Amino acid sequence: MLEASLSQLEQLVGDLVQQNQHLQNTNAQLNAELAQVKDDNENLQLSLLEHEEKQGATAARIQALVERATSVTAVSA
């Protein structure tokens, strides 16, 4: 009976060691994916800031052109 219990305990410990190894591998993979996603997110945020700056510059140029056209129209009238 003691031999059977010891055998069962060995089997359970073996299963737990195997499960732990699997979980460690999964954790390492998830950490690598998380690092990649964080990098992608940072790149997207930088790209968004660049686009916002370009959009702001374009809006300022358009506003200047509208004001210029308006002032030319007012002088002509």
N, C-alpha and C positions, 0 to 999 in steps of 0.2 A: 504494500500500500504506500509506504514512504517512497519507494522507487517510482511508482506511478505518479505521485504528486511532484516529485523532483523532475521527472520527465516532462510533465505538463508545464511546470514552472520554466524549464529550459525553453520549451516551445513558445511560451508566452513572451519571455524575454527576447528570444530571437525575432518574434513577430514585431515586438515594440522597437527593437533596434532597426529592423527593416523599414518600419513605418516612419521612424524618426529620420532615417536617411532620405526617404522619399520626400518628407516634409521639408527637410533642409534644402534639397535640390529645388523643390517648388518655390521655396522662399528666395533662394538665390536668383532663380529665373524671374520672379516677380519684382525683385529689387532692381534687376537689370532693365526690365521693362519700365519700371517707374522712373529710373534715371533717364531713359530715352524719352519718355513722355514729358518729363520736366524740361529736358533740353528742347524738345519740339515746341512746348508751350512758351519757353523763353524766346525762341526764334520767331514765333508767331506774334508775340507781344512787341518785339522790336520792329517787325515788319508793319504791324498796325501803326506804331508811332511814326514810322517813316511815311506811310500813306497819309496819315492825318496831317503831317507837316506839309506834304506836297499838296494836299487838298486845301489847306489853309493858304498856302502861297498862291495857288490857282484862284481861289476865291478873292484874294486881295488884288490880283492882277485884273480879274474880271470887274471888280468894283471900281478900280482905277480907270479902266476903259469906259465903263458906263458913265462915271463922273466926267471923264474927258469928252465923251460924246455929248453928254448933257450940256456941258459948258460951251461946246462948239455950236450946238443948236441954239442956245440962249444968245450967243453973240451974233449969230446969223439972223436971228429974228428981230 
